Amino acid sequence: MIEGSVLLAVVQRLPSVFSTRAMIEDAKHNHQGCIDKALKSAEKLCGQRGVRFTPIRRRVLELIWNNHEAAKAYDLLEHLKAFEPAAKPATVYRALDFLLQHGLIHRVESLNAFIGCNDAENQHELLLLICDKCKTVEERRAVELMQVARQEIRAAGFVPHRKSFEVHGLCARCAES
């Protein structure tokens, strides 16, 4: 394993086309840990709620967490067919409905796609930062934004069913390069 200071020294010698910070973050990031945490949380929540976390639901959630990009239903279907050859669009949509209902994933409305929820154990509103270049989606709590939005919604006498804010642009890594 390469120590951080050695890795930093090597990365700093690379051409400036590469983002030093992004490469160091990628080297440190254990994405399998993200997947394992999401699956463990889903198993726990489903157990507490007395609902079945079926192998198909588990696989769809795992596919959504495959990376930090939003996943489209038909892409999920193509990957799911390797696991369940008889899978149809309805199979995926039923799994997505279940995962949404239990707060295990979020719908990215502007992309007609889905991301895994970083905090499934706590119901919350969210801000989604969507990078148009690398396609990653970052979930943020944005407590102050949500408080202001709640006040505006209340002042309008509006009754929301769900609330999220989506912002498109460049993530810090892409803006840096």
LINBEL-V765145 format. One record per backbone hydrogen bond with DSSP energy under -1.0 kcal/mol. CO is the residue of the C=O (numbers start at 1). NH is the residue of the N-H. E is the energy in kcal/mol with one decimal. If there is no record, write none. Layout:
co = (CO:CO)
nh = (NH:NH)
e = (E:E)
This chain:
co = (3:4:5:6:7:8:10:11:15:19:20:21:22:23:24:25:30:31:32:33:34:35:36:37:38:39:40:41:42:43:44:45:46:52:54:55:56:57:58:59:60:61:63:68:71:72:73:74:75:76:77:80:80:84:88:89:90:91:92:93:94:95:96:97:98:99:100:104:106:107:108:108:108:113:114:115:119:126:127:128:129:130:131:136:138:140:142:143:144:145:146:147:148:149:150:151:152:153:154:165:167:169:171:172:173)
nh = (7:8:9:10:11:12:13:14:18:23:24:25:26:27:28:29:33:35:36:37:38:39:40:41:42:43:44:45:46:47:48:49:51:54:58:59:60:61:62:63:64:65:66:137:114:76:77:78:79:80:81:83:84:87:92:93:94:95:96:97:98:99:100:101:102:104:103:117:115:109:111:112:113:108:71:106:122:165:140:167:138:169:135:131:129:127:146:147:148:149:150:151:152:153:154:155:156:158:157:128:130:132:175:176:177)
e = (-2.6:-2.6:-2.0:-2.2:-2.8:-2.4:-1.0:-1.4:-1.8:-2.5:-2.2:-2.6:-2.7:-2.1:-1.8:-2.1:-1.0:-2.0:-2.9:-2.3:-2.2:-2.5:-2.4:-2.5:-2.3:-2.5:-2.2:-2.8:-2.7:-2.1:-2.5:-2.1:-2.3:-1.0:-2.7:-2.4:-2.6:-2.4:-2.6:-2.5:-2.3:-2.1:-1.0:-2.8:-2.1:-2.3:-2.3:-1.8:-1.9:-2.7:-1.8:-1.2:-3.3:-2.5:-1.4:-2.7:-2.5:-1.8:-2.9:-2.5:-2.1:-2.7:-2.7:-2.7:-1.8:-2.6:-1.8:-2.4:-2.3:-1.0:-1.2:-1.1:-1.6:-3.2:-3.1:-2.8:-1.7:-2.2:-2.7:-2.9:-2.6:-2.1:-1.2:-2.7:-2.7:-2.5:-2.3:-2.0:-2.2:-2.5:-2.6:-2.0:-2.3:-2.8:-2.7:-2.6:-1.6:-2.0:-1.3:-3.6:-3.2:-3.3:-2.7:-1.7:-1.2)
